[in-house]
Amino acid sequence: MTPEEIETLFTRSDDSFAFARWGRPICPVVFGVDDATLGVVRGAIQAVCELAGHEMGEMDAELGSNLMMFFFLDWAELLEVPGMDRLVPDLVPLVDRLQAADANQYRFFRFDERGAIKACFVFLRMDKHLSDVPAQTLALSQITQSILLWSDLAFQDRSPLMVANDTTILRPDIAALIRAAYDPVLPHAAQDASHALRLLARIEVTQ
């Protein structure tokens, strides 16, 4: 990858650069799926955590679960979940916007005092498009997009995944970037585009 390609992945639609990785073990909980799908989702989370060299835990001391994934059929269902308005600010206008846009997914992050990710909420409205995606592919895609604070424009034109020997896997360049992003010598968060150069340097070291 070039520095420009890395920078683009963390440059938001308002032209600001924002990078963040998790600063604590990821403790997931998944709502709205059967046991078989739950195993697939947890397996995908474990695989990406192992790739990053990051810990996956059972219970976060502050939040209990800090990666919450919700699978449902209609955005209006979020308004019926007790306490959801405390987890997600401005829930009612957010649901209105998502319904108006006919969106099928949304991610919301929370950060600690260092700027590191401390929680992520993933909402998936299982429309026909998402329902047609194999569970393993959907799970891997979602945890990939939750393991770092990517740009809101990242992966719009190209998926972070690819198919190799009939198996869906992470693209090698994205896998290398995730691994580099969790290198202990790098900060948990950065707002300067020069961080792309540091990420590239760590990629080159680990390859």
Number of C-alpha atoms within 10 A of each C-alpha: 12 10 16 12 11 19 22 18 19 26 21 16 11 8 10 12 21 20 25 22 23 23 20 18 17 26 20 23 18 18 12 13 14 9 9 9 15 17 14 17 25 17 15 22 24 19 15 20 21 13 15 19 15 20 14 18 14 13 15 17 10 8 11 12 18 25 24 18 21 17 15 17 13 14 22 14 11 17 13 10 9 9 10 12 14 9 12 14 11 10 15 13 10 14 18 13 13 15 14 9 9 12 14 19 17 12 16 15 17 14 16 12 7 13 19 22 25 22 23 22 19 19 20 21 20 17 15 10 9 14 11 10 12 10 17 18 19 19 21 24 18 20 21 21 17 22 23 21 22 21 22 14 13 18 13 9 7 8 12 19 18 14 11 10 6 7 10 16 17 20 14 12 13 16 19 21 17 22 21 25 27 24 17 9 10 14 17 19 21 19 14 13 19 12 22 23 15 16 23 21 13 20 20 12 9 10 7
